[in-house]
């Protein structure tokens, strides 16, 4: 389960452009030091898709999977 801070950030991000979110995802992936560029690309695409037009149930599920994936990558 993500922290309250992460949930709050996610809510704020809904109002930002896709370009801003792409930039943020790039910075996050740099901080995670992902060595696999394919993984980073997939992560960015997942976020772009999830935020492109608001959230429906499938997109919420996808975001939860992305969070889980991020957690595994940071371990």
Backbone torsions as a table, in degrees:
resi	resn	phi	psi	omega
1	UNK	NA	127.8	179.7
2	UNK	-68.9	154.7	180.0
3	UNK	-70.5	163.1	177.5
4	UNK	-59.6	-34.2	179.2
5	UNK	-64.1	-42.1	179.7
6	UNK	-66.3	-42.0	178.0
7	UNK	-61.9	-41.1	178.2
8	UNK	-64.0	-42.6	177.9
9	UNK	-62.7	-42.7	179.9
10	UNK	-59.7	-42.7	178.4
11	UNK	-62.0	-41.7	179.5
12	UNK	-65.4	-36.5	-177.1
13	UNK	-65.6	-22.1	-178.9
14	UNK	-58.9	-25.1	-177.5
15	UNK	-91.1	-2.6	-176.9
16	UNK	-96.2	158.1	-179.3
17	UNK	-71.1	161.6	177.1
18	UNK	-61.4	-37.9	179.9
19	UNK	-61.9	-43.3	177.8
20	UNK	-62.5	-40.7	-179.5
21	UNK	-68.0	-37.7	177.3
22	UNK	-62.8	-42.3	178.4
23	UNK	-61.4	-45.3	-179.6
24	UNK	-62.8	-43.4	179.3
25	UNK	-62.5	-39.3	177.6
26	UNK	-59.8	-44.8	179.7
27	UNK	-65.2	-40.2	179.0
28	UNK	-64.4	-43.6	-179.5
29	UNK	-66.3	-33.2	175.5
30	UNK	-64.2	-41.1	-179.9
31	UNK	-67.5	-32.4	177.8
32	UNK	-75.7	-10.7	-179.3
33	UNK	53.1	52.3	178.8
34	UNK	-71.0	124.6	-179.7
35	UNK	-86.6	-22.3	-177.7
36	UNK	-94.2	107.8	-177.6
37	UNK	-64.4	-28.3	177.2
38	UNK	-64.5	-40.5	178.1
39	UNK	-62.8	-44.3	179.1
40	UNK	-62.5	-41.6	178.8
41	UNK	-63.0	-44.0	179.2
42	UNK	-63.8	-39.9	178.9
43	UNK	-63.2	-45.4	179.4
44	UNK	-63.2	-42.4	180.0
45	UNK	-63.8	-40.8	178.7
46	UNK	-59.6	-44.8	179.5
47	UNK	-66.7	-42.5	179.4
48	UNK	-59.3	-47.1	-179.6
49	UNK	-62.6	-41.6	-176.3
50	UNK	-66.6	-34.0	-175.1
51	UNK	-101.7	0.4	-172.3
52	UNK	-66.8	-32.1	-175.2
53	UNK	-143.2	28.8	-176.0
54	UNK	90.7	173.5	-173.9
55	UNK	-108.3	129.2	167.9
56	UNK	-111.7	-178.5	-173.8
57	UNK	-61.1	-40.1	180.0
58	UNK	-66.4	-34.4	179.0
59	UNK	-71.7	-36.0	175.7
60	UNK	-62.6	-43.1	177.5
61	UNK	-60.5	-42.4	179.7
62	UNK	-63.8	-42.8	179.1
63	UNK	-61.5	-38.3	177.5
64	UNK	-63.5	-39.2	177.9
65	UNK	-66.6	-38.4	178.1
66	UNK	-63.4	-44.3	178.9
67	UNK	-60.2	-42.9	179.4
68	UNK	-62.4	-44.3	-180.0
69	UNK	-62.3	-43.0	178.7
70	UNK	-61.0	-41.5	179.5
71	UNK	-61.6	-40.7	179.3
72	UNK	-67.7	-36.9	-179.9
73	UNK	-68.4	-32.5	-176.9
74	UNK	-80.5	-13.1	179.4
75	UNK	-76.8	NA	NA
